[in-house]
């Protein structure tokens, strides 16, 4: 099937051709006609499958064809992170180039001043791309009014709930008119997202393409056994021996992101960190430098695990293993996107061996273990493995999990306990900056 067969406007077809889009992905092919028809939609597909274009293209077409251009926004896209908000906003701008009428886009997120966003809102906007907290702040200041909204999109819905945005979602839904079109997209559909979909959507078209969390087929996955204190040395060795132009490395904490980045820089490797305690301007600069090939290594926490599209990324390294099986899928989904091939490497030390095996089991994997000369683990007896120190999330709740659950049980939500199984990658930054 071609994009032309999806009844898209000529200017959109020209934009897609200019951007190098040859044919629609399965999620685009299935979703675009449904969205253009005005129906609610629940869309599930693997990470990297083109969900952003699936809802952005019909939105741009609808807005560009309207004869009216009111001041209040008509379309709203809610996303979980600032980086994804910026990415979706840029996608809307790219697709709308050449439109018969300008599509006015405002991107709103925390960590930056209000003035620019309030000025844009005062001039009139067609579509808002926002993180929930900042949108509520703007609405409370009457900078943005949502009572004429026609279309609501929840992108990465599972992540929105995992980051604890249930209360914010309730508040935003109360601001919207009852009659509107709703689109809900997610790579995974745990129970709280299913509950949200049931509460939000009206007789939706359900599109499920590889809906369950599952690694991308074209990503070659490897597991390298290594002594924990030799992981940085192994990373340097792989950078030399494999020759990757760029590598996204996931770590488990902001402190480790900074420490490992500093060590790589000491050895002349261009590397930058990306985590929730960094100012938004610095976060954006790190990501942009990595995308533009000005640095070789991006050392990131899970703030970069969802939705971020880095074209042509050859490799992802799990320096620290992710806590949950779905997080593993999303991390390695940063490579092997749009049909390209990629490599995902997991560093496995004795204390996380059992955790790695559980990740493999839950994702239907059985990875052959490798060892690299000079970095082999010492005193590791495979016949008597360590029980591990970091069980798969949900297997054994931590003290923090129990406190979160107790707090969540005191609150009411139409989709149940939204305090999910992913730790907050913004950490203290979210509390310092105000709402996201």
Secondary structure, DSSP 4 states (H G I P E B T S, - for coil): --GGGGT--HHHHHHHHHHT--S--HHHHHHHHHHHHT--EEEEE-TTS-HHHHHHHHHHHHHHH-S---SS-SEEEE-SSHHHHHHHHHHHHHHTTT-SS---EEEE-SSS-SHHHHHHHHH--SEEEE-HHHHHHHHHTTSS--TT--EEEESSHHHHHHTT-HHHHHHHHHHS-SS-EEEEEES---HHHHHHHHHH-SS-EEEEES-S----TTEEEEEEE--GGGHHHHHHHHHHHH--S-EEEE-S-HHHHHHHHHHHHHTT--EEEE-TTS-HHHHHHHHHHHHTTS-SEEEE-GGGSSS---TT--EEEESS--SSHHHHHHHHTTSSGGG--EEEEEEE-GGGHHHHHHHHHHTT--PPEE--TT-PPSS--GGG----SSPPTTTS--HHHHHHHHHHHTS--TTS----SS--TTTHHHHHH---
